[in-house]
Amino acid sequence: MRACFLLPIFTLALLVGCETTQPAKRHVLSSYSGMEEHVGVLGNRAMIKTSSPERFERYERVIIEDVRVALPKKSDPKIRKASREEAEALAEKFEDILEAEFGKFYEVTRSRSSKTLTIRATITDLVPSNPALFAVNYMPYAGMAATGIQVLQGSPRAVGAGSASIELEVLDSRSRRQLFAMMDEIHGGKFQPGSLAKYGQAEMAMQSWARKTRKAVQGKKPMTPVSERQ
């Protein structure tokens, strides 16, 4: 009898694990043309635009603009949103993450040149995790029961997990031509331990976004680490 009860719930859990959402456009990028859907390893459906690798070859330096915050004014009242202060603190954190990621191979500067890229990013939504609630949901049987409730409520979120949304673009620092753009939204899940911290999921997402952007810009071009250059 127990097997007959658990099987439908487990099936529901699998369905929720595969459900994804597409980020909503917030009109903060210089252009949204040419963006295509890419499904990430976590099941998130990002919208990405990139240029041919040859266009990035001449760039050696990068300007990281102050990360902006443009949280939605209206949202589901059942979901607690981050405060403006919390979002701005995480925006500064994202700046540090971008600088650490790009600083390995690119000189971080404030001066424009023909060999310099500009990175602009805006946090467009931010939901903190509820560690206590998520910890209960993380337990195998409690998690499956909670997931079943989520399906009935039409929510793809893991109970108590957070989420973060971003719009980011890479521009030629002089012409301001858009070379790369990304819209992405990542929700916490049961197998992402970062959700056990209030903003652990957001920080994991930022690490992923910074790495994805750097790889898109660098491509397969071999670059000497900045620390080894004379």
Residue pairs with C-beta under 8 A, 6 or more apart in sequence:
6 144
8 148
9 144
9 145
9 147
9 148
10 144
12 144
12 147
12 148
12 151
13 143
13 144
13 147
13 148
15 151
16 147
16 150
16 151
16 156
17 43
17 189
17 190
18 43
19 43
19 156
20 39
20 43
20 44
20 45
20 156
21 44
21 45
21 156
21 185
21 187
22 37
22 45
22 47
22 185
23 45
23 46
23 47
23 124
23 165
23 166
23 167
23 183
23 184
23 185
24 124
24 165
25 32
25 167
25 183
26 70
26 72
26 122
26 124
26 167
28 68
28 70
28 122
28 124
28 167
29 120
29 167
29 169
29 178
29 181
29 183
30 120
30 169
30 171
30 176
30 178
31 169
31 178
31 181
32 181
33 49
34 49
34 181
35 47
35 48
35 49
35 181
35 183
36 47
36 48
36 49
37 45
37 46
37 47
37 48
38 45
38 46
38 47
38 48
39 45
39 46
40 46
40 184
40 186
40 208
42 186
42 189
42 192
44 184
44 185
44 186
44 187
46 182
46 183
46 184
46 185
47 182
47 183
47 184
48 180
48 181
48 182
48 183
48 216
49 178
49 180
49 181
49 182
50 179
50 180
50 216
51 179
51 180
53 219
53 220
53 221
55 179
56 117
56 179
56 217
56 218
56 219
56 221
57 221
58 114
58 115
59 106
59 115
59 116
59 117
59 217
60 106
60 107
60 115
60 116
61 106
61 107
61 108
61 109
61 111
61 113
61 115
61 116
61 117
62 102
62 106
62 107
62 108
62 109
62 116
62 117
62 118
62 119
63 108
63 109
63 110
63 111
63 112
63 116
63 117
63 118
63 119
63 173
64 95
64 98
64 99
64 102
64 108
64 119
65 118
65 119
65 120
65 121
66 91
66 95
67 91
67 92
67 94
67 95
67 98
67 121
67 122
67 123
68 91
68 120
68 121
68 122
68 123
69 84
69 87
69 88
69 91
69 122
69 123
70 122
70 123
70 124
71 81
71 82
71 84
71 87
71 123
71 124
71 125
71 126
72 81
72 124
72 125
75 81
75 125
79 127
80 127
80 128
80 130
81 125
81 126
81 127
82 90
82 126
82 127
82 128
82 199
86 126
86 128
86 199
87 123
87 126
90 123
90 126
90 199
90 202
90 203
90 206
91 123
93 203
93 206
94 121
94 123
94 206
94 209
94 210
97 203
97 206
97 207
97 210
98 119
98 121
98 210
98 213
99 108
100 210
101 207
101 210
101 211
101 213
101 214
102 108
102 119
102 210
102 214
103 226
104 225
104 226
105 214
105 218
105 223
105 224
105 225
105 226
106 117
106 223
106 226
107 226
109 116
112 118
112 173
112 174
113 173
113 174
114 174
116 173
116 174
117 170
117 171
117 172
117 173
117 179
117 217
118 170
118 171
118 172
118 173
118 176
119 168
119 169
119 170
119 171
119 213
120 168
120 169
120 170
120 171
121 166
121 167
121 168
121 169
121 209
122 166
122 167
122 168
123 164
123 165
123 166
124 165
124 166
124 167
125 163
125 164
125 165
125 185
126 162
126 163
126 164
126 165
126 202
127 162
127 163
127 164
128 162
128 198
128 199
128 202
129 160
129 161
129 162
129 188
129 195
129 196
129 197
129 198
129 199
129 200
129 201
130 160
131 160
131 196
131 197
131 198
132 160
133 159
133 160
134 158
134 159
134 160
134 161
134 188
134 195
134 196
135 160
135 196
136 142
136 146
136 159
136 160
137 143
137 146
137 147
137 158
137 159
137 160
137 161
137 190
138 190
138 196
143 158
143 159
143 190
146 158
146 159
147 158
147 159
147 190
149 159
150 156
150 157
150 158
150 159
156 187
157 163
157 187
157 188
158 187
158 188
158 189
158 190
158 195
160 188
160 195
161 187
161 188
161 189
161 190
161 192
161 195
161 201
162 187
162 188
162 195
162 198
162 199
162 200
162 201
162 202
163 185
163 186
163 187
163 188
163 201
163 202
164 185
164 186
164 201
164 202
164 205
164 206
165 183
165 184
165 185
165 186
166 182
166 183
166 184
166 185
166 205
166 206
166 209
167 181
167 182
167 183
168 181
168 182
168 209
168 213
169 178
169 180
169 181
169 182
170 178
170 179
170 180
170 181
170 213
170 216
170 217
171 177
171 178
171 179
172 179
179 217
180 213
180 216
180 217
182 209
182 212
182 213
184 205
184 209
186 201
186 204
186 205
186 208
187 201
188 194
188 195
188 201
189 195
192 201
192 204
193 200
194 200
194 201
194 203
194 204
195 201
197 203
